[in-house]
Amino acid sequence: MLTPPEISYFSIGGFPIYYYGIILAVAIFVGIVIANWVAIKHYTLYCVIPNIATHVVLWGIVGARVYYCILNWDFYSEHLLEIFALREGGLSIHGALIAGACVVYYEAKRRKMDILKLFDICAMGLPIAQAIGRWGNFFNSEAFGLPTDLPWKMYIAKPFRPDAYFNNEYFHPTFLYESLLNIVIFIILYKIILPKHKEHYGFITAWYLILYSVARIFTEALRVDCVKYVFGIPFPIIISLVLIIGAGMFLYKRSKKITPYTK
């Protein structure tokens, strides 16, 4: 059984340090290290990732926060100052992907690099960063699923329970499911996709989007904290389906351009 700590922070000199922030920082650092390692080992590109990392991370966080606040605008429209309360959580990976992709595109054009190649390198660092980052949800008692009595259930204190499940104590740890699935995604990308399609730029990125979107649909279907629905469907599931279709079409078109001699 998983039990989050009662307090989501500790203090140094009276200043609160949130576990969520620490985990996010570790996740970002590890993601950068992995992407840089892939760039050097498999593409012989030095210093590119460290040079663009600050901009990608900064705007990725801004995008993640803006996207999250838009989806939760009913709350933030009445509590505008809460928009800046990043240390308390509230980031969306889809927002981070959109903003981060824009920065990577800009940096690739500015450096006259192949855009899809740089996307692929960055995509290799994302799954592990996400796997680590999801543990921030554990310390914030968020991103959990439906009630369950499974041995790996997660205890949720009353202040964090949805009204519909107020009398339930244990829930699916969907943050853990997504964390483990992201590790599997990294293994697939590194062991299968990268060796086969290293020179077919864009394949790694497309497969990352497909695999993560499938994982997200699974976990999102279990979660009870989605605040945005479209036609009764959680909005993250709709975005995931769009990404699967888009990435699938990209792979189909790119595959037709690959001759039998370059496969």
VMD Tcl script that draws the C-alpha trace (Angstrom):
set ca {
  {0.00 0.00 0.00}
  {1.21 3.50 -0.86}
  {0.72 6.29 1.68}
  {1.75 9.85 0.80}
  {3.27 11.92 3.62}
  {0.85 14.14 5.50}
  {2.94 17.22 4.65}
  {4.13 17.77 1.08}
  {7.13 19.90 2.04}
  {9.92 20.43 4.53}
  {11.44 23.69 5.70}
  {14.94 25.14 5.59}
  {15.28 28.28 7.67}
  {11.52 28.62 7.71}
  {11.31 28.48 3.90}
  {9.13 25.62 2.59}
  {10.73 23.25 0.09}
  {8.10 21.17 -1.70}
  {8.82 17.56 -2.61}
  {7.01 18.18 -5.90}
  {9.59 20.80 -6.87}
  {12.53 18.60 -5.90}
  {11.22 15.68 -7.92}
  {10.50 17.92 -10.89}
  {14.06 19.28 -10.77}
  {15.52 15.76 -10.61}
  {13.28 14.64 -13.49}
  {14.39 17.53 -15.68}
  {18.06 16.98 -14.88}
  {17.91 13.25 -15.65}
  {16.00 13.89 -18.88}
  {18.66 16.35 -20.04}
  {21.46 13.94 -19.14}
  {19.85 11.10 -21.10}
  {19.13 13.26 -24.15}
  {22.71 14.58 -24.11}
  {24.09 11.04 -23.74}
  {22.05 9.88 -26.75}
  {23.16 12.93 -28.76}
  {26.84 12.19 -28.09}
  {26.81 8.39 -28.32}
  {24.46 7.88 -31.24}
  {24.66 11.15 -33.19}
  {28.12 12.50 -32.24}
  {26.56 15.85 -31.35}
  {28.32 17.63 -28.52}
  {27.03 20.56 -26.44}
  {23.77 20.92 -28.39}
  {21.47 19.66 -25.65}
  {23.15 21.57 -22.80}
  {23.02 24.75 -24.90}
  {19.29 24.56 -25.61}
  {18.17 22.86 -22.39}
  {17.56 26.04 -20.39}
  {15.21 27.53 -22.98}
  {13.39 24.25 -23.60}
  {12.86 23.62 -19.90}
  {11.83 27.17 -19.08}
  {9.26 27.46 -21.85}
  {8.18 23.86 -21.32}
  {7.25 24.67 -17.73}
  {5.47 27.85 -18.82}
  {3.55 25.90 -21.44}
  {2.69 23.16 -18.98}
  {1.36 25.67 -16.47}
  {-0.59 27.76 -18.98}
  {-2.18 24.66 -20.47}
  {-3.13 23.36 -17.02}
  {-4.62 26.70 -15.98}
  {-6.66 26.93 -19.17}
  {-8.14 23.51 -18.53}
  {-8.93 24.56 -14.96}
  {-9.98 28.11 -15.81}
  {-13.17 27.94 -13.72}
  {-10.95 27.90 -10.63}
  {-8.07 30.12 -11.77}
  {-10.35 32.83 -13.15}
  {-11.41 33.46 -9.55}
  {-7.94 32.90 -8.04}
  {-5.55 34.58 -10.46}
  {-2.60 34.68 -8.07}
  {-2.77 30.88 -7.78}
  {-1.62 30.69 -11.38}
  {1.89 31.45 -10.10}
  {1.80 28.83 -7.30}
  {3.94 26.36 -9.23}
  {5.38 24.75 -6.11}
  {1.97 23.36 -5.23}
  {1.72 21.40 -8.48}
  {-0.47 21.75 -11.52}
  {1.47 21.08 -14.73}
  {0.31 19.37 -17.91}
  {2.65 17.24 -19.99}
  {0.72 18.08 -23.16}
  {1.31 21.78 -22.57}
  {4.99 21.12 -21.94}
  {5.26 19.11 -25.17}
  {3.66 21.87 -27.24}
  {5.82 24.66 -25.82}
  {8.97 22.54 -25.75}
  {8.47 21.44 -29.35}
  {8.17 25.07 -30.44}
  {11.49 25.93 -28.77}
  {13.24 22.86 -30.20}
  {11.96 23.79 -33.66}
  {13.26 27.34 -33.26}
  {16.66 26.17 -31.99}
  {17.03 23.65 -34.80}
  {16.26 26.29 -37.42}
  {18.61 28.78 -35.76}
  {21.44 26.25 -35.67}
  {20.65 24.94 -39.18}
  {20.11 21.42 -37.82}
  {17.69 18.79 -39.03}
  {14.55 19.53 -37.01}
  {13.33 15.94 -36.80}
  {16.77 14.77 -35.72}
  {16.77 17.16 -32.79}
  {13.21 16.15 -31.94}
  {14.30 12.50 -31.81}
  {17.19 13.24 -29.46}
  {14.97 15.22 -27.10}
  {12.26 12.54 -27.24}
  {14.72 9.98 -25.85}
  {15.01 11.96 -22.63}
  {11.29 12.46 -22.09}
  {10.05 9.04 -20.89}
  {12.47 8.73 -17.97}
  {11.94 12.37 -17.02}
  {8.19 11.72 -16.98}
  {8.64 8.48 -15.03}
  {10.46 10.40 -12.29}
  {8.25 13.47 -12.45}
  {5.05 11.49 -11.88}
  {6.20 10.81 -8.32}
  {5.54 14.44 -7.57}
  {1.84 13.54 -7.85}
  {2.36 11.00 -5.09}
  {3.61 13.60 -2.62}
  {0.78 15.95 -3.60}
  {-1.85 13.19 -3.26}
  {-3.08 13.81 -6.80}
  {-3.48 12.06 -10.15}
  {-5.00 8.96 -8.57}
  {-7.66 6.68 -9.99}
  {-10.85 4.93 -9.01}
  {-11.28 3.24 -5.62}
  {-9.60 -0.15 -5.33}
  {-8.57 -2.79 -2.80}
  {-5.59 -4.08 -4.76}
  {-2.38 -4.70 -2.74}
  {-0.70 -1.67 -4.39}
  {-3.59 0.67 -3.56}
  {-2.90 4.25 -2.59}
  {-4.30 5.89 0.53}
  {-5.79 9.34 -0.04}
  {-6.54 11.59 2.94}
  {-9.99 13.16 3.15}
  {-8.96 16.70 2.05}
  {-7.82 15.31 -1.30}
  {-10.73 13.00 -2.08}
  {-13.35 13.96 -4.69}
  {-16.82 14.46 -3.24}
  {-18.15 11.43 -5.11}
  {-15.59 9.19 -3.40}
  {-15.33 10.89 -0.03}
  {-16.04 7.69 1.91}
  {-13.40 5.71 0.01}
  {-9.89 5.53 1.40}
  {-7.90 3.62 -1.21}
  {-7.49 4.38 -4.90}
  {-5.58 3.22 -7.97}
  {-2.09 4.83 -7.98}
  {-2.37 5.92 -11.61}
  {0.71 8.08 -11.19}
  {2.64 4.85 -10.54}
  {1.10 3.11 -13.55}
  {2.17 5.95 -15.80}
  {5.62 6.07 -14.23}
  {6.20 2.37 -14.92}
  {4.76 2.61 -18.42}
  {7.15 5.45 -19.22}
  {10.07 3.25 -18.22}
  {8.77 0.59 -20.61}
  {8.45 3.22 -23.33}
  {12.07 4.27 -22.87}
  {13.23 0.65 -23.13}
  {11.23 0.18 -26.36}
  {12.58 3.40 -27.85}
  {16.18 2.69 -26.90}
  {16.34 -1.04 -27.58}
  {14.06 -1.32 -30.64}
  {13.26 1.99 -32.31}
  {16.63 3.77 -32.00}
  {18.81 0.95 -33.43}
  {16.44 0.41 -36.36}
  {15.50 3.98 -37.19}
  {18.35 6.18 -35.95}
  {18.84 7.63 -39.44}
  {15.12 7.84 -40.20}
  {14.60 11.14 -38.46}
  {11.21 11.61 -36.85}
  {10.53 7.92 -36.20}
  {11.61 8.03 -32.56}
  {9.48 11.11 -31.90}
  {6.44 9.60 -33.61}
  {6.74 6.32 -31.73}
  {7.19 8.18 -28.46}
  {3.96 10.12 -29.10}
  {2.08 6.93 -29.97}
  {3.35 4.88 -27.05}
  {2.91 7.63 -24.49}
  {-0.55 8.47 -25.78}
  {-1.64 4.84 -25.47}
  {-0.29 4.76 -21.91}
  {-2.01 8.05 -21.11}
  {-5.37 6.82 -22.41}
  {-5.09 3.79 -20.11}
  {-4.25 5.81 -17.01}
  {-6.63 8.66 -17.82}
  {-9.52 6.20 -18.11}
  {-8.92 5.27 -14.46}
  {-8.40 8.76 -13.06}
  {-11.10 10.63 -11.17}
  {-9.64 14.14 -11.23}
  {-10.19 15.25 -14.84}
  {-11.92 18.64 -14.89}
  {-12.31 19.05 -18.66}
  {-14.59 16.82 -20.70}
  {-15.63 17.05 -24.34}
  {-18.74 15.05 -25.23}
  {-18.26 13.16 -21.98}
  {-14.69 12.17 -22.82}
  {-11.72 13.39 -20.73}
  {-9.89 16.02 -22.75}
  {-6.44 14.37 -22.31}
  {-7.82 11.23 -23.97}
  {-8.98 13.27 -26.95}
  {-5.57 14.93 -27.27}
  {-3.90 11.51 -27.00}
  {-6.07 10.12 -29.80}
  {-5.20 13.10 -31.99}
  {-1.49 12.51 -31.33}
  {-1.80 8.80 -32.14}
  {-3.53 9.55 -35.44}
  {-1.10 12.32 -36.35}
  {2.02 10.32 -35.46}
  {0.61 7.24 -37.19}
  {0.04 9.19 -40.40}
  {3.56 10.58 -40.20}
  {5.05 7.08 -39.84}
  {2.97 5.78 -42.74}
  {4.08 8.56 -45.08}
  {7.71 8.43 -43.99}
  {7.82 4.64 -44.31}
  {6.74 4.86 -47.95}
  {9.73 7.12 -48.63}
  {12.22 4.64 -47.18}
  {13.62 2.37 -49.88}
  {14.28 -1.31 -49.13}
  {18.00 -0.49 -49.15}
  {17.73 2.07 -46.35}
  {15.51 0.07 -43.98}
}
mol new
graphics top color blue
foreach p $ca { graphics top sphere $p radius 0.5 }
foreach p [lrange $ca 0 end-1] q [lrange $ca 1 end] { graphics top cylinder $p $q radius 0.2 }
display resetview
